[in-house]
């Protein structure tokens, strides 16, 4: 009897201990779960529903559109896209910015990172020159670059040629090209820091084997270093593709909230319509519809790119 009673008490004690353990776990997880429900799912649902609402200025509230007017915000977006040159041209500038950062900046970053780990001549200079944007604040770098383009460069050009150079950041033909040059230089730093770290993990024995087999520098880069760095490259390609339409480049840094039409990107338009000086609560449904259309375009393309990179990418070994 005593043994049976002790067994029952031990089982009860075990159940009480497990119950306290579960209560503790639930208390620990309650806050992050609540945070996720409110600030992620709640905000996402609110943003999604705004695309089907309109702002009532008399009551300062949003009300759902009904019937044939349910998709009015989407119709307005496509109407602006077809008739407003600012929206239409901003898509082209957005894609140009992505192309420069992906197909020009990334290969150069990879090459420079490889030259740095190989300690070629001037590798120290390359390290300092390309890491400068990550050392200084982006605002300070944009100010220095802006002063150079608007003041120093015209003065140098006038001394050499005797002719005046227009203000490049305020000239439609050159303004966005100057921003592309800044984006090209600025995008080196973040990539190179990770590329150098990843390439440094390639074993010295593998590099020595390449030398014994007679592999040159470029063959070693192509057949050994790039496959080892490919996981990082694929992550950059996928995340960069996700951010095509949300990134504004350096437009906000150089022009703040009054950028001219000839430099605006999709990301800049979205940002200024929500947070800009002339932003209005009445614009939120339009911006929500615009963001939803962009998400519907970008999501399948991003998954397709990820699938292709995983399936057809190089493998180590």
Secondary structure as GFF3:
##gff-version 3
##sequence-region A 1 317
A	DSSP	alpha_helix	2	36	.	.	.	ID=ss1
A	DSSP	pi_helix	37	42	.	.	.	ID=ss2
A	DSSP	alpha_helix	43	50	.	.	.	ID=ss3
A	DSSP	beta_strand	53	56	.	.	.	ID=ss4
A	DSSP	beta_strand	61	64	.	.	.	ID=ss5
A	DSSP	three_ten_helix	67	69	.	.	.	ID=ss6
A	DSSP	alpha_helix	72	83	.	.	.	ID=ss7
A	DSSP	alpha_helix	85	99	.	.	.	ID=ss8
A	DSSP	pi_helix	100	105	.	.	.	ID=ss9
A	DSSP	alpha_helix	106	117	.	.	.	ID=ss10
A	DSSP	alpha_helix	123	135	.	.	.	ID=ss11
A	DSSP	alpha_helix	138	147	.	.	.	ID=ss12
A	DSSP	pi_helix	148	152	.	.	.	ID=ss13
A	DSSP	alpha_helix	153	161	.	.	.	ID=ss14
A	DSSP	three_ten_helix	168	170	.	.	.	ID=ss15
A	DSSP	alpha_helix	175	199	.	.	.	ID=ss16
A	DSSP	alpha_helix	204	212	.	.	.	ID=ss17
A	DSSP	alpha_helix	217	220	.	.	.	ID=ss18
A	DSSP	pi_helix	221	225	.	.	.	ID=ss19
A	DSSP	alpha_helix	226	242	.	.	.	ID=ss20
A	DSSP	alpha_helix	251	255	.	.	.	ID=ss21
A	DSSP	three_ten_helix	261	263	.	.	.	ID=ss22
A	DSSP	alpha_helix	266	275	.	.	.	ID=ss23
A	DSSP	three_ten_helix	281	283	.	.	.	ID=ss24
A	DSSP	alpha_helix	284	312	.	.	.	ID=ss25
###
